[in-house]
């Protein structure tokens, strides 16, 4: 799993992650809407032949798999719990979380 990219404040209050209302891109500093986070980070991907270079971690990924790679940056794991790095919502498994990111944050 690539490095976590968390747009929530990271603080915890009574076991819940606290949501930030203003999101800033960690690469360019632009303010972004929560429902466009993955699409915004896709703009920072560099294409190199059949490969793509992630703007977040500089990993070389197959071009067809780069969107899934970007989504995986927003998976935050704490013990056996999985949180969305954009809105802080909790999920029981990674698959459900990735579906949530695809539906709500692209």
The 8 nearest C-alpha neighbors of each residue, nearest first, counted from 0:
[[1, 2, 71, 72, 3, 74, 68, 75],
 [2, 0, 72, 3, 71, 56, 68, 58],
 [1, 3, 72, 4, 0, 56, 71, 55],
 [4, 2, 72, 73, 5, 75, 74, 1],
 [5, 3, 72, 73, 84, 2, 6, 74],
 [4, 6, 84, 7, 3, 73, 85, 9],
 [5, 7, 85, 84, 22, 8, 4, 19],
 [8, 6, 18, 19, 5, 9, 85, 84],
 [7, 9, 10, 19, 17, 18, 6, 16],
 [8, 10, 7, 16, 11, 17, 5, 6],
 [11, 9, 8, 16, 17, 12, 7, 15],
 [12, 10, 16, 15, 14, 17, 13, 9],
 [11, 13, 15, 14, 16, 10, 17, 9],
 [12, 14, 15, 11, 16, 17, 10, 9],
 [15, 13, 12, 11, 16, 10, 17, 89],
 [16, 14, 11, 12, 13, 17, 87, 10],
 [15, 17, 11, 87, 10, 9, 18, 12],
 [16, 18, 8, 10, 11, 15, 7, 19],
 [17, 19, 7, 86, 8, 87, 20, 16],
 [20, 18, 7, 21, 8, 17, 22, 6],
 [19, 21, 18, 22, 7, 33, 32, 86],
 [22, 20, 19, 23, 30, 31, 32, 33],
 [23, 21, 31, 30, 6, 20, 24, 32],
 [24, 22, 30, 28, 29, 31, 25, 21],
 [23, 25, 28, 29, 26, 27, 30, 22],
 [24, 26, 28, 27, 23, 55, 29, 4],
 [25, 27, 24, 28, 55, 54, 43, 29],
 [26, 28, 29, 24, 25, 23, 43, 30],
 [29, 27, 24, 23, 25, 26, 30, 22],
 [30, 28, 24, 23, 27, 31, 22, 26],
 [31, 29, 23, 22, 24, 28, 21, 32],
 [30, 32, 22, 23, 29, 33, 36, 24],
 [31, 33, 34, 35, 36, 22, 30, 21],
 [34, 32, 35, 36, 104, 31, 85, 22],
 [33, 35, 104, 32, 105, 103, 36, 37],
 [36, 34, 105, 38, 104, 32, 33, 37],
 [35, 37, 39, 38, 33, 104, 34, 105],
 [38, 36, 40, 105, 39, 35, 104, 41],
 [39, 37, 41, 35, 36, 105, 40, 42],
 [38, 40, 36, 41, 37, 42, 35, 31],
 [39, 41, 37, 42, 43, 38, 36, 44],
 [40, 42, 38, 44, 43, 39, 37, 66],
 [43, 41, 40, 39, 44, 38, 45, 54],
 [42, 44, 54, 41, 40, 45, 53, 39],
 [45, 43, 54, 53, 41, 42, 52, 51],
 [44, 46, 52, 51, 43, 47, 53, 54],
 [47, 45, 51, 50, 48, 52, 44, 62],
 [46, 48, 50, 51, 49, 45, 52, 62],
 [49, 47, 50, 46, 51, 62, 61, 45],
 [50, 48, 62, 47, 61, 51, 46, 63],
 [51, 49, 61, 62, 47, 48, 60, 46],
 [52, 50, 46, 62, 60, 47, 45, 59],
 [51, 53, 59, 45, 57, 58, 44, 60],
 [52, 54, 57, 44, 58, 55, 56, 51],
 [55, 53, 43, 44, 57, 56, 52, 45],
 [54, 56, 53, 57, 26, 43, 40, 69],
 [55, 57, 58, 53, 54, 2, 1, 52],
 [58, 56, 53, 52, 54, 55, 59, 44],
 [59, 57, 53, 56, 52, 60, 54, 55],
 [58, 60, 52, 51, 50, 57, 53, 61],
 [61, 59, 51, 50, 65, 58, 62, 52],
 [62, 60, 50, 64, 63, 51, 49, 65],
 [61, 63, 50, 51, 64, 65, 49, 60],
 [64, 62, 61, 65, 66, 50, 49, 60],
 [65, 63, 61, 62, 67, 66, 68, 60],
 [64, 66, 68, 67, 62, 63, 60, 69],
 [65, 67, 69, 68, 64, 70, 41, 63],
 [68, 66, 70, 65, 69, 64, 71, 97],
 [67, 69, 65, 71, 66, 70, 64, 72],
 [70, 68, 66, 71, 72, 67, 65, 37],
 [71, 69, 67, 72, 68, 73, 66, 37],
 [70, 72, 68, 73, 74, 69, 67, 1],
 [73, 71, 3, 4, 70, 69, 74, 1],
 [72, 74, 84, 4, 71, 70, 3, 83],
 [75, 73, 71, 83, 72, 84, 82, 3],
 [76, 74, 82, 81, 84, 3, 83, 73],
 [77, 75, 81, 80, 78, 82, 74, 79],
 [76, 78, 80, 79, 81, 75, 82, 74],
 [77, 79, 80, 76, 81, 75, 82, 91],
 [80, 78, 77, 81, 76, 91, 92, 90],
 [79, 81, 77, 78, 76, 91, 90, 82],
 [82, 80, 76, 90, 75, 89, 91, 77],
 [83, 81, 89, 75, 88, 87, 90, 84],
 [82, 84, 87, 88, 85, 74, 86, 73],
 [85, 83, 5, 73, 6, 87, 74, 75],
 [86, 84, 6, 83, 7, 87, 5, 33],
 [85, 87, 88, 83, 18, 84, 7, 33],
 [88, 86, 83, 82, 16, 84, 85, 18],
 [89, 87, 83, 82, 86, 90, 16, 84],
 [88, 90, 82, 81, 87, 83, 80, 91],
 [91, 89, 81, 92, 96, 82, 95, 80],
 [90, 92, 80, 81, 89, 93, 95, 79],
 [93, 91, 94, 90, 95, 81, 96, 80],
 [92, 94, 96, 95, 97, 81, 91, 90],
 [93, 95, 97, 96, 92, 98, 99, 91],
 [96, 94, 98, 93, 97, 92, 99, 90],
 [95, 97, 93, 99, 94, 98, 90, 100],
 [96, 98, 100, 94, 99, 95, 93, 101],
 [99, 97, 101, 95, 96, 100, 102, 94],
 [100, 98, 96, 102, 97, 101, 103, 95],
 [101, 99, 97, 104, 103, 98, 102, 96],
 [100, 102, 98, 99, 105, 103, 104, 97],
 [103, 101, 99, 100, 104, 98, 105, 97],
 [104, 102, 100, 34, 99, 101, 105, 33],
 [103, 105, 34, 100, 35, 36, 101, 33],
 [104, 35, 37, 38, 34, 101, 103, 36]]
